[in-house]
Amino acid sequence: MKVEWNQDKCIHSAECVKNLPAVFMVKGGKFVIDQSGAPKDEIRRVVGMCPSGALEITE
């Protein structure tokens, strides 16, 4: 499983960062996804919360 972020679609609501900060975070002014920070089911849940669809999962 891989989480991809489409910067052009992102509306910066920060739902991912608020709901799963161990995976989705901003470091040094850049958006970082660290998939080792949570179980896959939790990551899937938060990706599904993205209001703009900027986060996508590929298998």
N, C-alpha and C positions, 0 to 999 in steps of 0.2 A: 504494500500500500504506500502511495506517495501523495502528499498534499501539495497542491500547486496553488499559487496566488497570482491572480491577474490584476496587476497594479492599475490598469486602465479601467477596470470595472469597479474597483474598490471605492466606496463612499466614506470610508474612514469612520464608521459607526463604532468601531472597536469592540464589537460583541465578542469576537474571538479572544482578544486580549483580556477583557473583563471576565469571561467565563472559563478560560483555561490558560492562565498566564504562564504556566510551566511549559507550555508548548508554543503559544503565540506571544511574541514579545517584540519590543523595539530596543535595539542595542546600537549605540553609536549613530542614532538617526536612521537606522535601517530596520525594516521589518524582517524578523527571523522566525522560522518555524523549526522547532526542535521536537521531532516526533518521539524522541525517547522519553519525553516528559510526562506521558500519560498512556493508558491503555488505548488500543485502537477504537474500541467502542465509544470511549469518551471523546476522542478526536472526531469521529464520525458525527457524534451528536452536535458538537460545536460547529463543525463545518456546515451542518444542516441549518444552523441558526443564522448564517451569513445572509443579511438582507439583500445584498447586491449580487450574490452568486459569484463573488470574486475568488472564493475558495472552492477548489474542486479536488476530488479524490480520484486517482487512477490506480488501478490494480496492477 
